[in-house]
Amino acid sequence: TNYYVTVIDAPGHRDFIKNMITGTSQADCAVLIVAAGVGEFEAGISKNGQTREHALLAYTLGVKQMIVGINKIDSSDPPYSENRYNEIKKEVSGYIKKVGYNPDSVAFVPISGWVGDNMVSPSSNMPWFKGWNIKRKNGATKKDEEKSGTTLLEAIDAIDPPARPTEKPLRLPLQDVYKIGGIGTVPVGRVETGVLKPGMVVSFAPHGLTTEVKSVEMHHESIAEASPGDNVGFNVKNVSVKDIKRGNVCSDSKNSPALGAVDFEAQVIVMN
Protein backbone atom coordinates (compact mmCIF):
# COMPACT_ATOMS: atom_id res chain seq x y z
CA THR A 1 0.00 0.00 0.00
CA ASN A 2 1.06 3.60 -0.63
CA TYR A 3 -0.40 4.87 2.65
CA TYR A 4 -0.73 4.27 6.34
CA VAL A 5 -4.27 2.90 6.59
CA THR A 6 -6.16 2.83 9.87
CA VAL A 7 -8.85 0.14 9.69
CA ILE A 8 -11.89 0.83 11.86
CA ASP A 9 -13.77 -2.46 12.25
CA ALA A 10 -17.33 -1.23 12.65
CA PRO A 11 -19.67 -4.03 13.83
CA GLY A 12 -22.32 -5.22 11.39
CA HIS A 13 -24.85 -6.56 13.90
CA ARG A 14 -27.97 -4.42 14.37
CA ASP A 15 -27.63 -4.56 18.19
CA PHE A 16 -24.36 -2.62 17.96
CA ILE A 17 -25.40 0.10 15.54
CA LYS A 18 -24.27 2.83 17.98
CA ASN A 19 -20.73 1.39 17.85
CA MET A 20 -20.93 1.34 14.07
CA ILE A 21 -21.89 5.04 14.09
CA THR A 22 -18.94 5.84 16.37
CA GLY A 23 -16.48 4.08 14.06
CA THR A 24 -17.93 5.33 10.80
CA SER A 25 -17.89 8.97 11.89
CA GLN A 26 -14.06 8.88 11.84
CA ALA A 27 -13.65 7.28 8.41
CA ASP A 28 -12.48 8.73 5.07
CA CYS A 29 -13.83 5.78 3.07
CA ALA A 30 -16.34 3.01 3.78
CA VAL A 31 -15.73 -0.58 2.70
CA LEU A 32 -19.22 -2.05 2.45
CA ILE A 33 -19.05 -5.84 2.63
CA VAL A 34 -21.97 -7.72 1.08
CA ALA A 35 -22.23 -11.52 1.08
CA ALA A 36 -22.64 -13.37 -2.22
CA GLY A 37 -23.91 -16.53 -0.52
CA VAL A 38 -27.37 -17.80 -1.47
CA GLY A 39 -29.95 -15.87 0.58
CA GLU A 40 -27.34 -13.83 2.47
CA PHE A 41 -27.23 -10.91 0.05
CA GLU A 42 -31.03 -10.86 -0.18
CA ALA A 43 -31.31 -10.60 3.63
CA GLY A 44 -28.84 -7.69 3.76
CA ILE A 45 -30.43 -5.67 0.97
CA SER A 46 -34.02 -6.29 2.13
CA LYS A 47 -36.11 -3.41 3.47
CA ASN A 48 -34.78 -3.76 7.03
CA GLY A 49 -31.41 -5.24 6.06
CA GLN A 50 -28.05 -4.14 7.45
CA THR A 51 -26.51 -3.48 4.02
CA ARG A 52 -29.08 -0.73 3.44
CA GLU A 53 -28.75 0.73 6.93
CA HIS A 54 -24.95 0.82 6.85
CA ALA A 55 -24.76 2.45 3.41
CA LEU A 56 -27.21 5.14 4.51
CA LEU A 57 -25.40 5.75 7.80
CA ALA A 58 -22.02 6.00 6.09
CA TYR A 59 -23.26 8.71 3.70
CA THR A 60 -25.17 10.52 6.45
CA LEU A 61 -22.05 10.61 8.64
CA GLY A 62 -20.07 12.31 5.87
CA VAL A 63 -18.18 9.33 4.44
CA LYS A 64 -18.38 10.23 0.76
CA GLN A 65 -16.08 7.51 -0.64
CA MET A 66 -17.07 3.87 -0.81
CA ILE A 67 -15.67 0.50 -1.88
CA VAL A 68 -18.00 -2.51 -2.16
CA GLY A 69 -16.48 -5.90 -1.36
CA ILE A 70 -18.67 -8.71 -2.71
CA ASN A 71 -17.51 -11.34 -0.23
CA LYS A 72 -17.98 -15.13 -0.10
CA ILE A 73 -17.91 -15.24 -3.90
CA ASP A 74 -16.52 -18.77 -3.43
CA SER A 75 -19.85 -19.83 -1.90
CA SER A 76 -22.12 -18.42 -4.61
CA ASP A 77 -24.10 -20.90 -6.73
CA PRO A 78 -22.12 -21.93 -8.73
CA PRO A 79 -18.89 -20.88 -6.95
CA TYR A 80 -17.20 -17.75 -8.34
CA SER A 81 -20.31 -16.91 -10.37
CA GLU A 82 -20.05 -13.95 -12.76
CA ASN A 83 -23.86 -13.74 -12.91
CA ARG A 84 -24.10 -13.47 -9.12
CA TYR A 85 -21.45 -10.71 -9.12
CA ASN A 86 -23.32 -8.76 -11.82
CA GLU A 87 -26.66 -9.23 -10.05
CA ILE A 88 -25.30 -7.91 -6.74
CA LYS A 89 -23.41 -5.04 -8.40
CA LYS A 90 -26.57 -3.90 -10.19
CA GLU A 91 -28.73 -4.09 -7.05
CA VAL A 92 -26.23 -2.36 -4.75
CA SER A 93 -25.46 0.32 -7.37
CA GLY A 94 -29.15 1.20 -7.56
CA TYR A 95 -29.47 1.49 -3.80
CA ILE A 96 -26.30 3.49 -3.07
CA LYS A 97 -27.26 5.89 -5.88
CA LYS A 98 -30.52 6.61 -4.02
CA VAL A 99 -28.50 7.20 -0.84
CA GLY A 100 -26.25 9.76 -2.58
CA TYR A 101 -23.18 7.90 -3.85
CA ASN A 102 -22.19 7.93 -7.53
CA PRO A 103 -21.81 4.22 -8.47
CA ASP A 104 -19.26 5.20 -11.16
CA SER A 105 -16.89 6.28 -8.38
CA VAL A 106 -17.32 3.04 -6.38
CA ALA A 107 -15.05 0.01 -6.89
CA PHE A 108 -16.96 -3.29 -6.80
CA VAL A 109 -14.52 -6.10 -5.96
CA PRO A 110 -15.50 -9.80 -5.86
CA ILE A 111 -13.55 -11.30 -2.95
CA SER A 112 -13.29 -14.26 -0.63
CA GLY A 113 -11.94 -13.39 2.79
CA TRP A 114 -11.84 -17.11 3.64
CA VAL A 115 -9.88 -18.26 0.58
CA GLY A 116 -8.11 -14.94 -0.06
CA ASP A 117 -9.38 -14.31 -3.59
CA ASN A 118 -8.72 -10.74 -4.83
CA MET A 119 -7.79 -9.51 -1.36
CA VAL A 120 -4.11 -8.73 -1.95
CA SER A 121 -3.33 -10.44 -5.26
CA PRO A 122 -5.53 -11.18 -8.30
CA SER A 123 -7.47 -14.46 -8.13
CA SER A 124 -7.13 -17.17 -10.77
CA ASN A 125 -10.63 -18.43 -9.87
CA MET A 126 -12.40 -15.55 -11.66
CA PRO A 127 -10.96 -15.22 -15.18
CA TRP A 128 -14.14 -13.35 -16.15
CA PHE A 129 -13.31 -10.45 -13.78
CA LYS A 130 -11.32 -7.88 -15.74
CA GLY A 131 -10.91 -5.55 -12.75
CA TRP A 132 -12.70 -2.54 -11.33
CA ASN A 133 -12.66 0.95 -12.82
CA ILE A 134 -13.77 4.19 -11.18
CA LYS A 135 -14.28 7.76 -12.38
CA ARG A 136 -14.35 10.72 -10.00
CA LYS A 137 -13.24 14.28 -9.33
CA ASN A 138 -9.94 14.53 -7.45
CA GLY A 139 -10.54 16.28 -4.12
CA ALA A 140 -7.33 18.32 -4.28
CA THR A 141 -7.06 19.21 -7.98
CA LYS A 142 -10.84 19.17 -8.72
CA LYS A 143 -9.97 17.50 -12.04
CA ASP A 144 -11.64 14.38 -13.42
CA GLU A 145 -9.59 11.22 -12.97
CA GLU A 146 -9.85 7.47 -13.52
CA LYS A 147 -8.45 4.66 -11.38
CA SER A 148 -8.45 0.93 -12.02
CA GLY A 149 -7.24 -2.27 -10.40
CA THR A 150 -8.20 -5.82 -9.51
CA THR A 151 -7.85 -6.36 -5.76
CA LEU A 152 -9.38 -4.92 -2.61
CA LEU A 153 -5.94 -3.67 -1.54
CA GLU A 154 -5.59 -1.74 -4.82
CA ALA A 155 -9.05 -0.23 -4.26
CA ILE A 156 -7.98 0.93 -0.78
CA ASP A 157 -4.80 2.36 -2.33
CA ALA A 158 -6.95 4.32 -4.78
CA ILE A 159 -8.83 6.20 -2.03
CA ASP A 160 -8.66 9.96 -2.60
CA PRO A 161 -6.71 11.23 0.46
CA PRO A 162 -8.60 13.80 2.55
CA ALA A 163 -7.60 17.46 2.54
CA ARG A 164 -5.02 18.21 5.23
CA PRO A 165 -5.72 21.71 6.60
CA THR A 166 -2.53 22.01 8.68
CA GLU A 167 -2.65 25.82 8.65
CA LYS A 168 -5.90 25.94 10.67
CA PRO A 169 -5.95 25.85 14.51
CA LEU A 170 -5.70 22.40 16.11
CA ARG A 171 -8.95 20.49 16.57
CA LEU A 172 -8.84 16.90 17.81
CA PRO A 173 -12.13 15.38 19.07
CA LEU A 174 -11.40 12.64 21.63
CA GLN A 175 -12.52 9.16 20.67
CA ASP A 176 -11.49 7.58 23.99
CA VAL A 177 -9.26 8.08 27.02
CA TYR A 178 -7.04 5.29 28.38
CA LYS A 179 -4.99 4.84 31.53
CA ILE A 180 -1.80 3.00 30.59
CA GLY A 181 0.46 1.62 33.30
CA GLY A 182 3.86 3.33 33.50
CA ILE A 183 2.75 6.07 31.09
CA GLY A 184 -0.39 7.68 32.49
CA THR A 185 -3.41 9.21 30.80
CA VAL A 186 -3.56 8.73 27.02
CA PRO A 187 -6.39 10.38 25.05
CA VAL A 188 -6.88 9.06 21.50
CA GLY A 189 -8.58 10.53 18.45
CA ARG A 190 -8.15 11.81 14.93
CA VAL A 191 -6.61 15.19 14.15
CA GLU A 192 -9.20 17.11 12.10
CA THR A 193 -7.27 20.36 11.58
CA GLY A 194 -3.91 21.82 12.62
CA VAL A 195 -0.98 19.90 14.07
CA LEU A 196 -0.28 18.24 17.42
CA LYS A 197 3.29 18.12 18.77
CA PRO A 198 5.01 17.02 21.98
CA GLY A 199 5.61 20.02 24.26
CA MET A 200 2.46 21.79 23.10
CA VAL A 201 0.15 23.18 25.79
CA VAL A 202 -3.37 22.05 24.92
CA SER A 203 -6.81 22.66 26.36
CA PHE A 204 -9.88 20.43 26.33
CA ALA A 205 -13.25 21.96 25.53
CA PRO A 206 -15.82 22.52 26.83
CA HIS A 207 -14.46 22.68 30.41
CA GLY A 208 -11.15 24.35 29.47
CA LEU A 209 -8.73 22.03 31.31
CA THR A 210 -5.16 22.85 30.21
CA THR A 211 -2.12 20.55 30.17
CA GLU A 212 1.12 19.78 28.33
CA VAL A 213 1.50 17.04 25.71
CA LYS A 214 4.40 14.77 26.69
CA SER A 215 4.46 12.47 23.65
CA VAL A 216 2.46 11.58 20.54
CA GLU A 217 2.18 8.07 19.05
CA MET A 218 0.70 6.68 15.85
CA HIS A 219 0.70 2.97 14.96
CA HIS A 220 2.75 2.30 18.13
CA GLU A 221 5.56 4.64 17.05
CA SER A 222 6.49 8.01 18.55
CA ILE A 223 6.08 10.85 16.07
CA ALA A 224 7.30 14.46 16.12
CA GLU A 225 4.08 15.85 14.66
CA ALA A 226 0.53 14.63 13.97
CA SER A 227 -1.34 16.07 10.97
CA PRO A 228 -5.01 16.05 9.93
CA GLY A 229 -6.22 12.52 9.24
CA ASP A 230 -3.78 10.93 11.71
CA ASN A 231 -5.32 8.67 14.37
CA VAL A 232 -3.09 9.21 17.39
CA GLY A 233 -2.69 8.61 21.08
CA PHE A 234 -0.95 11.27 23.16
CA ASN A 235 0.26 11.32 26.73
CA VAL A 236 -0.71 14.36 28.84
CA LYS A 237 0.75 15.64 32.13
CA ASN A 238 -1.08 15.63 35.47
CA VAL A 239 -4.49 14.74 34.04
CA SER A 240 -6.69 11.93 35.36
CA VAL A 241 -8.82 9.75 33.08
CA LYS A 242 -11.77 11.15 35.04
CA ASP A 243 -10.97 14.72 33.94
CA ILE A 244 -11.47 14.21 30.19
CA LYS A 245 -13.76 11.98 28.15
CA ARG A 246 -14.95 11.01 24.68
CA GLY A 247 -16.45 14.01 22.90
CA ASN A 248 -14.11 16.60 24.44
CA VAL A 249 -12.17 18.62 21.85
CA CYS A 250 -8.41 19.11 22.20
CA SER A 251 -6.96 22.36 20.83
CA ASP A 252 -3.84 24.55 21.11
CA SER A 253 -4.30 26.81 24.15
CA LYS A 254 -2.22 29.53 22.43
CA ASN A 255 -3.90 29.44 19.01
CA SER A 256 -7.67 29.94 18.87
CA PRO A 257 -8.61 27.31 21.47
CA ALA A 258 -11.95 25.54 21.00
CA LEU A 259 -14.92 27.02 22.86
CA GLY A 260 -18.45 25.81 23.52
CA ALA A 261 -20.93 26.97 20.87
CA VAL A 262 -23.89 29.20 21.75
CA ASP A 263 -25.87 27.57 18.94
CA PHE A 264 -25.29 25.57 15.78
CA GLU A 265 -27.12 24.36 12.71
CA ALA A 266 -27.52 20.62 12.23
CA GLN A 267 -28.83 18.26 9.61
CA VAL A 268 -30.93 15.67 11.44
CA ILE A 269 -31.64 12.28 9.90
CA VAL A 270 -34.41 10.27 11.59
CA MET A 271 -34.18 6.53 10.98
CA ASN A 272 -36.89 4.02 11.73
C-alpha positions, 0 to 999 in steps of 0.5 A: 500500500502507498499509505498508512491505513487505519482500519476501523472495524465497525460491527455489522450486527444491528444490536451494535449500531451505535458502535458502528456510528462511532467508528464510521464517523471517523472514516475517510472511506467506507468498505461495504461488505456484502455476502454473495452466498445464497440468501445472504445478500437478499437478507442484507439488501431487504427493506430492514437489512443491514446493508441498506442501513450501513450504506445510509449511515455512512453517507449521512455521517459524511463518508463520501467515498465507498468500496464494495467488497462482494464477499464469499464469492466462493460460496455463490451458486455456482462458486465464483459466479459472474452472474451473481457478481453482476446481479449484486453489483446492479442491485447495490449500485441502484441502492447506493445511488438513491443514498447519494453515492455515484456508483461510477466512483465506487469500486466493486470487488468480488472477494473471498476473505476465507480463501483470499481471492482478490484480497491482496493479489488477483485471483485465478478463480475468476478469469471473467473479472477484468478488474474494477474501474472508477471515475471521479473528481480529485478532491485536491485538484478538482480534475476528473480522474480514472483509477483501475485495479483488480484487488481490494488492496488496490481499491484501498490504495486508490482512495482519494486522500482527505484534505489536510488543513494544517494551517488551521488551529488544532482540533482533535475530538477525543474518541477515547481516554485510556490509563496505561500503566507506566505512562499515564493518561492517554487520550486518542482521536483523529486530528481534524485540523492543525498539528499536534506536537510534543511540548504543546500546551493544549486545552480540552473543551468545553471545560477548558482544562489545560495541560502539556503534551508529553508524547504523541504516538501513531501505529505504536511509534512516537512521532514528532508531529501529527497532521489532519487525518492521523489517528493518534494517542498522546500522553498528557501531564497531570491529568486523570482519566476522570478529567477528560472523556470522549467528545471533548475537543483538544486544541492549542491553548495559544492558538484559537482554542476551541470554545463551547458553541452558543448555537449551531445548525444541524442536519438531522436524519431520523431513521426508523 
